[in-house]
Amino acid sequence: MRAYLAKTWNICRNYVKNLFFVFSHSILLPLRYKIEIKGDEYLDVKKGGVNKSVLFLANHSSHIDATIIGIAILKKHIPLSIWALDLTFKLPYLRWAARHNASIQVVKVPNINERRSEKHTTNFHKLVTRTGDGLLKGKNFLIFPAGRCKKTPIEKIDGKSAVPLIIQQYPNVNIILVRITGLWGSRFSCATKAESRWATRSIRPLDMFWQSLKMIFLNGIFFIPKRKVLVEFIPAGPEFPRHGSRLEIDRFLENKFNESWGPQGEPLYRVPDYFWRERYTEHEYLTKKYIYNLNLVPKKIRNNVVALIADKADLDSKEVDFEMHLGRDLGLDSLDLVNILNDLEDRYHIKQLVPEDLTTVGHLIAIAGKIPIVCEVSSGAFHNIEEHKSFKFSTLVSPFKSFFGPNPPIIK
């Protein structure tokens, strides 16, 4: 009897905790975000939507994407597991979210792109296997194929292998693409200057709380300027390359996520903090260009590096060009680059690097040849800008101006 009561108590407690989790987000998110959902009928079993495990694949514009998408899915009473980089578990919010494991689970993903170790590589392979097994058992997963928030207006998926490996395990998995628009320009995005950004590494919970409190107090709850966010659920059609290569799958996803924005990428969307003051957060994104002279590198080293890269990319050396991007053009993922770096460090005794440090074939040759490399940093251009205008008190008197004309009567 005691065991039965304890079990009942735990069930009720978890139900209340998860109900509070969803309810609190349903109240807090609408204060700042006006969220529109399209395609949510594909999440409803009664309407012919989801009826088995689902692999949700989403673009990644900001650090709040998972929260907004996750709540939209949970409202349909669909339990969800979300992939999140291990470094994000330092955030109190994520630790709180991870405790609500009756309806939502946060899965820790090793950050191989920025940290190298055999442990991370092993854990990554285990994670892919567990995810495939989970899908077979009916679990649902939300994964961001790009692996991190985008740093330019265009979503880029440079040689990521997680999703192709999962689909390879379970080719018939039900896939729904999720495209979220309107957060490029948010404090949670990389379009905001680093000092004002609410990012995983730089976020300060007390500053965030204080800024949010000021916004609520100085605007009043009902007058906080709303950021319009569109979340679209798009079933993967027959054109999805389930049996394609890593590069084919990544490129398909990239094109699908970017198709509604055009070649210049997602518009920068600026929203003021206060309804009575048209003042926006400073925005900026940086691009890097590496300058070097490959003529200074001995031909033997150039050929060796190209041969090593070609072998990993399953290509002929003649098909590899110095300007090719290691991930985007050749489809090499972080694990491939770690293996290449291990080989080059043994051969040429270069300093220890991580995949994040690499860009093109030529850049890797320059590193192996130990020639001077200049990193040129410049600001990227925002070609499309949309602004949420602040409230103007002049709009209150505009109807009277139109009624009385340009010269209203003087009452004596």
C-alpha positions in Angstrom: 0.0 0.0 0.0 2.8 2.4 0.9 4.6 1.7 -2.4 1.3 2.4 -4.3 0.8 5.7 -2.5 4.4 6.7 -3.2 4.1 5.8 -6.8 0.8 7.8 -7.1 2.4 10.8 -5.3 5.3 10.8 -7.8 3.0 10.6 -10.8 0.8 13.5 -9.4 3.9 15.6 -8.5 5.5 15.1 -11.9 2.2 16.0 -13.6 1.9 19.2 -11.6 5.5 20.1 -12.3 5.2 19.6 -16.0 1.9 21.4 -16.1 3.5 24.4 -14.4 6.4 24.2 -16.8 4.2 24.5 -19.9 1.8 26.9 -18.2 4.5 29.3 -17.1 6.0 29.4 -20.6 2.5 29.9 -22.1 2.3 33.1 -20.0 5.8 34.4 -20.2 6.6 33.9 -23.8 3.6 35.9 -25.2 4.8 38.9 -23.2 7.6 39.5 -25.6 6.8 37.1 -28.6 3.8 37.0 -30.8 4.2 33.5 -32.0 2.3 32.2 -35.1 2.3 28.5 -35.8 1.8 27.0 -39.2 1.5 23.3 -40.1 0.6 22.3 -36.5 -2.1 20.0 -38.0 0.8 17.6 -38.8 1.3 17.2 -35.0 -2.3 16.1 -34.4 -3.1 12.4 -34.7 -6.9 13.1 -35.0 -6.2 15.2 -38.1 -4.0 12.6 -39.7 -0.8 14.0 -38.3 1.9 12.4 -36.1 1.1 8.7 -35.3 4.6 7.4 -34.5 8.0 8.6 -33.5 9.1 11.9 -35.1 12.5 13.3 -35.9 12.1 17.1 -35.8 14.9 19.0 -37.7 15.0 22.8 -37.2 17.0 25.7 -38.3 18.9 27.6 -35.6 18.5 31.4 -35.5 18.9 32.0 -31.8 19.4 30.4 -28.3 15.7 30.6 -27.6 14.6 28.5 -30.6 14.4 25.2 -28.7 12.2 26.8 -26.0 9.7 28.2 -28.5 9.6 25.1 -30.7 9.5 22.8 -27.7 6.5 24.5 -26.1 4.7 24.5 -29.5 5.2 20.7 -29.7 4.4 20.1 -26.0 1.1 21.9 -26.4 0.1 19.0 -28.6 0.9 16.6 -25.8 3.8 15.1 -27.6 6.7 14.2 -25.4 10.1 15.4 -26.7 13.8 14.9 -26.4 16.0 17.9 -27.4 19.6 17.7 -28.3 21.6 20.5 -26.6 25.4 21.1 -26.5 27.0 20.1 -23.2 28.2 23.7 -22.5 24.6 24.9 -22.3 24.0 22.8 -19.2 25.8 25.5 -17.3 22.7 27.6 -17.6 20.2 27.4 -14.7 17.3 27.5 -17.0 18.4 24.5 -19.0 19.0 22.5 -15.8 15.5 23.4 -14.7 14.1 22.3 -18.1 16.0 19.1 -18.0 14.4 18.1 -14.7 10.9 18.0 -16.3 11.7 14.6 -17.9 8.1 13.3 -17.9 7.3 15.4 -21.0 10.7 16.8 -22.1 14.2 15.5 -22.0 17.3 17.5 -22.7 20.0 15.3 -24.3 23.6 16.3 -23.7 25.7 16.5 -26.9 29.5 16.6 -26.8 30.9 19.8 -28.4 33.5 18.1 -30.7 33.7 21.2 -32.9 35.5 23.1 -30.2 36.9 20.4 -27.9 38.9 17.4 -28.9 39.0 14.2 -26.9 38.5 10.4 -27.4 35.8 10.6 -24.8 33.8 13.1 -26.8 34.1 11.1 -29.9 33.0 7.9 -28.2 30.1 9.7 -26.5 28.9 11.1 -29.8 28.7 7.7 -31.4 26.8 6.4 -28.4 24.4 9.3 -28.6 23.7 8.7 -32.3 23.0 5.0 -31.5 20.8 5.8 -28.5 18.8 8.3 -30.6 18.2 5.8 -33.4 17.1 3.2 -30.7 14.9 5.8 -29.1 13.1 6.5 -32.4 12.5 2.8 -32.9 10.9 2.7 -29.5 8.6 5.6 -30.3 10.4 8.6 -28.8 10.5 12.0 -30.5 13.6 14.1 -31.0 14.3 17.7 -31.8 17.7 18.3 -33.4 19.3 21.4 -35.0 21.3 19.9 -37.9 23.6 23.0 -38.0 24.8 22.2 -34.5 24.9 25.8 -33.3 23.3 29.2 -33.8 23.9 30.7 -37.2 26.4 33.5 -37.4 25.2 35.0 -40.7 21.7 35.7 -42.2 22.0 32.4 -44.0 21.6 29.1 -42.3 24.7 27.0 -43.0 25.0 23.3 -42.4 28.7 22.6 -42.9 29.5 18.9 -43.0 27.4 17.7 -40.1 27.0 14.0 -39.8 24.6 13.4 -36.9 21.3 13.6 -38.8 22.6 11.4 -41.8 23.9 8.8 -39.3 20.5 8.7 -37.5 18.6 8.4 -40.8 21.0 5.7 -41.9 20.0 3.7 -38.8 16.3 4.3 -39.3 15.6 5.3 -42.9 11.8 5.2 -42.6 11.7 7.6 -39.6 8.9 10.2 -39.7 10.7 13.5 -40.4 9.2 16.9 -39.9 11.2 20.0 -40.7 10.8 23.1 -38.5 11.5 26.5 -39.9 11.5 29.4 -37.3 11.6 33.0 -38.5 11.8 36.3 -36.8 14.6 35.8 -34.2 17.5 37.0 -36.3 18.1 40.2 -34.5 17.0 39.0 -31.1 19.3 39.4 -28.1 19.5 35.6 -28.2 20.9 35.7 -31.7 24.5 36.2 -33.1 23.2 39.3 -35.0 23.4 41.3 -31.8 26.8 42.8 -30.7 28.6 40.5 -28.3 28.3 42.9 -25.3 24.5 43.0 -25.5 24.0 39.3 -26.5 22.2 36.8 -24.4 24.3 33.8 -25.5 25.4 30.6 -23.9 28.8 31.8 -23.0 28.1 35.4 -22.2 24.7 35.3 -20.6 24.5 36.7 -17.0 21.2 35.5 -15.4 21.0 38.5 -13.1 21.4 41.0 -16.0 18.9 39.1 -18.0 16.4 39.1 -15.1 17.0 42.9 -14.4 16.5 43.8 -18.1 13.3 41.7 -18.3 12.0 43.3 -15.1 12.7 46.8 -16.4 10.9 45.9 -19.7 7.8 44.7 -17.9 7.8 47.6 -15.4 8.4 50.5 -17.8 6.1 49.2 -20.5 3.4 47.7 -18.4 2.6 44.1 -19.1 0.2 44.8 -22.0 2.4 47.3 -23.9 5.7 45.4 -24.3 6.7 45.5 -28.0 6.1 42.1 -29.4 8.6 40.3 -31.6 6.7 38.4 -34.3 7.9 34.8 -34.6 6.7 32.3 -37.2 7.1 28.6 -36.6 6.4 26.3 -39.5 6.1 22.5 -39.4 6.8 21.0 -42.8 6.6 17.2 -43.4 9.6 15.9 -45.2 8.2 14.9 -48.6 9.3 12.1 -51.0 12.0 14.5 -52.3 13.9 14.2 -49.0 17.2 12.3 -49.8 16.8 9.6 -47.1 19.3 7.3 -48.8 21.5 10.2 -50.0 25.0 11.0 -48.9 25.9 13.2 -45.9 26.5 16.2 -48.3 23.1 15.6 -50.1 21.1 15.5 -46.9 22.9 18.6 -45.4 22.4 20.6 -48.6 18.7 19.6 -48.8 18.1 20.8 -45.3 20.1 24.0 -45.8 18.1 24.9 -49.0 14.8 24.1 -47.3 15.6 26.3 -44.3 16.7 29.2 -46.4 14.2 29.1 -49.3 11.7 31.6 -47.9 14.3 34.3 -47.3 16.1 34.4 -50.7 19.8 34.5 -51.4 20.5 37.3 -49.0 19.2 35.4 -46.0 16.8 36.1 -43.2 16.0 39.8 -42.7 17.3 41.4 -39.6 14.3 42.0 -37.4 14.7 44.9 -34.9 12.3 45.3 -32.0 12.7 48.1 -29.4 12.6 47.3 -25.7 10.1 50.0 -24.8 6.9 51.0 -26.7 7.5 54.7 -26.1 11.1 54.9 -27.3 12.4 53.9 -30.8 15.8 52.7 -29.6 17.2 49.3 -30.8 19.9 47.0 -29.6 23.1 47.4 -31.6 23.5 44.8 -34.2 26.6 43.3 -35.9 27.9 40.1 -37.2 31.5 39.4 -38.1 33.1 37.4 -40.9 36.6 36.1 -41.0 38.9 35.7 -44.0 42.3 34.0 -43.8 45.1 35.4 -46.0 48.2 33.3 -46.8 50.5 32.5 -49.7 50.5 28.8 -50.5 53.5 29.2 -52.8 55.5 29.3 -49.6 54.4 25.7 -48.7 56.6 22.9 -50.2 54.8 21.0 -52.9 55.2 17.7 -51.0 53.3 19.1 -48.0 50.5 20.4 -50.3 50.1 17.1 -52.0 50.2 15.2 -48.7 47.4 17.3 -47.2 45.3 17.1 -50.3 45.7 13.3 -50.4 44.7 13.1 -46.8 41.6 15.2 -47.3 40.6 13.4 -50.5 40.8 10.1 -48.7 38.5 11.3 -45.9 36.1 12.8 -48.5 36.2 9.7 -50.6 37.4 11.7 -53.7 40.3 11.6 -56.1 43.0 14.2 -55.3 42.4 15.9 -58.6 38.8 16.7 -57.5 40.0 18.6 -54.4 40.5 22.4 -54.9 42.4 24.7 -52.5 39.3 27.0 -52.2 36.9 24.2 -51.2 35.4 24.5 -47.7 36.2 21.4 -45.7 32.6 21.0 -44.4 30.4 22.8 -46.8 31.9 21.6 -50.1 33.6 18.3 -49.0 31.1 17.2 -46.4 33.8 16.5 -43.7 32.4 16.6 -40.2 34.0 17.3 -36.9 35.1 13.7 -36.4 36.8 13.6 -39.8 38.6 16.9 -39.1 39.8 15.6 -35.7 41.3 12.6 -37.4 43.0 14.8 -40.0 44.3 17.1 -37.3 45.7 14.1 -35.4 47.5 13.0 -38.5 48.9 16.4 -39.3 50.1 17.0 -35.8 52.0 13.7 -35.8 53.6 14.5 -39.2 54.3 18.2 -39.0 54.2 18.9 -35.3 51.8 21.8 -35.6 50.0 23.2 -32.6 46.9 21.5 -31.4 43.8 22.8 -33.1 40.1 22.1 -33.1 37.7 21.8 -36.1 36.3 25.2 -35.3 39.7 26.7 -36.3 39.6 25.3 -39.9 37.9 26.6 -43.0 39.2 25.6 -46.4 41.7 23.1 -47.9 44.1 25.9 -48.5 43.8 27.1 -44.9 44.7 23.6 -43.7 47.7 23.4 -46.1 48.9 26.8 -44.7 48.6 25.5 -41.2 50.5 22.3 -42.0 53.2 24.4 -43.8 53.6 26.7 -40.8 53.5 29.8 -43.1 52.2 33.2 -41.9 48.4 33.4 -41.8 46.6 36.7 -41.4 43.0 36.6 -40.1 41.0 39.5 -41.5 37.8 40.3 -39.5 35.1 42.5 -41.0 31.5 43.3 -40.4 28.9 41.6 -42.4 26.2 43.5 -44.2 22.5 43.3 -43.3 20.9 43.6 -46.7 17.3 43.2 -45.4 16.2 45.1 -42.3 12.7 45.1 -40.8 11.8 47.3 -37.8 9.0 47.2 -35.3 8.2 50.8 -34.8 7.7 52.2 -31.4 4.4 53.8 -30.3 4.0 57.4 -31.2 1.8 59.7 -29.1 1.1 61.7 -32.2 -1.1 58.9 -33.4 -3.5 59.7 -30.7 -4.3 63.1 -32.1 -4.1 62.2 -35.8 -7.9 61.4 -36.0 -8.7 64.9 -34.6 -6.3 66.5 -37.1 -8.1 64.9 -39.9 -11.5 65.9 -38.5 -10.6 69.6 -37.9 -8.2 70.0 -40.8 -4.7 71.4 -40.7 -5.9 74.5 -38.7 -8.1 73.4 -35.9 -10.5 76.0 -34.4 -9.4 78.0 -31.4 -11.9 77.7 -28.5 -12.1 81.0 -26.6 
